[in-house]
């Protein structure tokens, strides 16, 4: 069980970093049009889209990615508790 939790935890950690990098790309002109930007858009936008529908931007600041990352962190904590309870 520890191995499964470790794999899932690492995948969530990597996905969180992919989200952070994708968000930072928006600060640079034409960065999202690069190959890396398009790849990150394909893997990050499907996850970010529901949060953007629920959470409106505050002026020019979109806080939905922050909430999305927090949800991933809570998911990791929940998985940890679940694996401790099961195993």
C-alpha positions in Angstrom: 0.0 0.0 0.0 2.9 2.4 0.7 4.1 2.0 -2.8 0.7 2.8 -4.3 0.4 5.8 -2.1 3.9 6.9 -3.1 3.2 6.6 -6.8 -0.1 8.5 -6.5 1.4 11.2 -4.3 4.3 11.7 -6.7 1.9 11.9 -9.7 -0.2 14.6 -7.9 3.0 16.4 -7.0 4.2 16.4 -10.6 0.8 17.5 -11.9 0.8 20.4 -9.4 4.2 21.5 -10.8 2.8 21.2 -14.3 -0.1 23.5 -13.3 2.3 26.0 -11.7 4.5 26.1 -14.8 1.5 26.5 -17.0 0.3 29.4 -14.9 3.7 31.1 -15.1 3.7 30.7 -18.9 0.8 33.2 -19.0 3.2 35.9 -17.8 5.4 35.7 -20.9 4.2 36.7 -24.4 3.7 33.8 -26.8 4.9 31.2 -24.2 1.6 29.3 -24.3 2.0 28.9 -28.1 5.3 27.1 -27.7 5.4 23.3 -27.8 5.7 23.0 -24.1 2.9 25.5 -23.6 0.6 23.6 -25.9 1.4 20.3 -24.2 0.7 21.8 -20.7 -2.5 23.3 -22.0 -3.7 19.9 -23.1 -3.0 18.3 -19.7 -3.9 21.3 -17.5 -6.9 23.0 -19.1 -9.4 20.1 -18.6 -8.7 20.2 -14.9 -8.7 24.0 -14.6 -11.9 24.6 -16.7 -14.4 23.6 -14.0 -12.7 25.8 -11.5 -12.8 28.7 -13.9 -16.5 28.2 -14.4 -17.2 28.3 -10.6 -14.7 31.0 -9.5 -14.9 34.3 -11.3 -11.7 36.3 -11.8 -11.0 39.2 -9.3 -10.4 42.0 -11.7 -7.5 40.8 -13.9 -6.4 38.1 -11.4 -7.6 34.5 -11.9 -7.5 32.8 -8.6 -9.0 29.5 -9.8 -5.6 27.8 -10.4 -4.7 28.5 -6.8 -7.9 26.8 -5.7 -7.2 23.9 -8.1 -3.8 23.4 -6.6 -5.2 23.5 -3.1 -7.7 20.8 -4.1 -4.8 18.6 -5.3 -3.0 19.2 -1.9 -6.2 18.2 0.0 -6.6 15.1 -2.3 -3.0 14.1 -1.3 -3.9 14.5 2.4 -7.1 12.5 1.9 -5.3 9.7 0.1 -2.7 9.6 2.9 -5.5 9.3 5.5 -7.3 6.6 3.4 -4.1 4.5 3.0 -3.3 4.8 6.7 -6.9 3.7 7.6 -6.8 0.8 5.1 -3.3 -0.4 5.6 
